[in-house]
Amino acid sequence: MPLPAALLARLKRRGILQEGEEEEVIAESYDDDSKTTSTIRKQASNAAGAPGCPNKWNPFHSCVEFCYDYWREGTPENRLPVEYNRRRLRMLKKYPLPNGWKEVYDPGVARHYYWSTETDEVSWLSPVHPKAIIG
C-alpha cells in the first residue's frame, strides 16, 4: 500500500526516504501446496484428540504425546462412582429420554450426555429435565 503524499513529502524532507527509493513488496503464494504428507497426517490424527483427554473439546488445545500417555482411554464406564450411577439412573427414571435421544458416555470427562440423533443437539441432563440446556 503506497504512502499518502503528505507523509511521503515529510519523510523525504527529513531524509528518511531517498528520492529514488521504492517501496518493497513482499508477497506470498497461498496456492503453494508445500505441506508434507506427514504434517497432514499428524493434523488429521490430532483432530479428534486423545480419547481420555478432558481438554479435547477445547478449541485452543491440541493433544500432544502427554495427553495420549497420561489420559490414555479415559475412565472406563464400569469404574464410575456408585453415587454418580445412582443419581443418573434416578434422574432418568424421573425424566425419561424422549424418542430420538440416546445416552452417550464420554470417557474423557467421565460423564454421560444425551444426544438427539435427529437434530444433533446435546445436553448434559435429560432433555425433559427443567434445568437442561440443549445446544
C-alpha positions in Angstrom: 0.0 0.0 0.0 1.6 3.3 -1.0 2.2 6.1 1.5 0.0 9.2 1.4 1.5 12.1 -0.5 1.8 14.4 2.6 3.6 11.7 4.6 5.9 10.8 1.7 6.9 14.5 1.4 7.6 14.8 5.1 9.7 11.7 5.2 11.7 12.9 2.2 12.3 16.3 3.8 13.7 14.6 6.9 16.0 12.4 4.9 14.3 9.2 6.0 13.3 8.3 2.4 15.6 8.8 -0.6 14.2 10.2 -3.9 14.6 7.1 -5.9 13.7 4.6 -3.2 10.7 2.5 -3.9 8.5 0.5 -1.5 9.5 -3.1 -1.2 6.6 -5.5 -1.9 6.6 -8.9 -0.1 4.1 -11.4 -1.4 3.3 -15.0 -0.5 1.7 -17.5 -2.7 -1.2 -19.1 -1.0 -1.6 -21.6 -3.8 1.7 -23.4 -2.9 0.9 -26.8 -1.6 4.1 -27.3 0.4 2.7 -29.3 3.3 4.2 -32.7 3.6 2.0 -35.8 3.9 3.4 -36.4 7.4 2.2 -32.9 8.6 -1.3 -33.5 7.1 -1.4 -37.0 8.7 -0.4 -35.6 12.1 -3.1 -32.9 11.9 -5.7 -35.4 10.9 -4.8 -37.8 13.7 -4.9 -35.0 16.3 -8.3 -33.6 15.1 -10.2 -35.9 17.5 -7.7 -35.7 20.3 -6.7 -38.3 22.9 -9.8 -40.3 23.8 -9.4 -39.7 27.5 -8.2 -36.1 27.4 -10.7 -33.8 29.2 -9.4 -30.9 27.1 -10.1 -32.4 23.7 -13.2 -30.2 23.1 -11.2 -27.0 23.9 -10.6 -25.3 20.6 -7.3 -23.8 21.9 -5.9 -27.2 23.0 -4.3 -29.7 20.7 -3.5 -33.0 22.2 0.2 -33.8 22.4 2.0 -37.0 23.4 1.4 -36.3 27.1 -2.4 -36.4 26.6 -2.1 -39.9 25.0 0.2 -41.2 27.7 -1.4 -39.7 30.7 -5.1 -39.7 29.9 -5.0 -42.8 27.7 -8.5 -44.1 27.1 -10.1 -42.1 29.9 -12.2 -43.5 32.7 -14.0 -46.8 31.8 -17.7 -46.8 32.4 -17.5 -49.6 34.9 -15.2 -47.6 37.1 -17.7 -44.7 37.6 -18.6 -43.9 41.3 -21.7 -45.8 42.6 -23.2 -42.5 43.7 -22.9 -41.0 40.2 -24.7 -44.0 38.6 -27.4 -44.0 41.3 -28.1 -40.3 40.7 -28.0 -40.7 36.9 -30.5 -43.6 36.9 -32.8 -41.8 39.3 -32.8 -38.7 37.0 -33.6 -40.9 34.0 -36.4 -42.6 35.9 -37.9 -39.3 36.8 -37.2 -37.6 33.4 -37.1 -40.4 30.7 -35.4 -39.7 27.4 -37.8 -38.7 24.6 -37.9 -40.6 21.3 -34.8 -39.9 19.2 -32.5 -39.2 22.1 -29.6 -41.5 23.1 -27.4 -41.7 26.2 -23.7 -41.4 25.3 -20.7 -41.9 27.6 -17.7 -39.7 27.2 -14.6 -41.4 28.9 -12.7 -38.1 28.8 -14.9 -36.3 31.2 -16.3 -39.5 32.9 -19.9 -38.4 32.4 -22.9 -39.3 30.3 -24.5 -36.8 28.0 -27.7 -37.0 25.9 -27.7 -36.7 22.1 -30.6 -36.2 19.7 -29.9 -38.4 16.7 -32.4 -36.4 14.6 -31.3 -32.8 15.3 -27.8 -33.4 16.5 -28.4 -31.5 19.7 -26.8 -32.4 23.1 -27.4 -31.9 26.7 -25.7 -32.9 30.0 -29.1 -33.6 31.6 -32.1 -35.4 30.2 -33.7 -33.0 27.7 -37.0 -33.0 29.6 -35.2 -32.1 32.9 -36.2 -28.5 33.9 -32.5 -27.5 34.2 -31.5 -29.0 30.9 -29.6 -26.7 28.5 -29.9 -28.1 25.0 -27.4 -26.9 22.4 
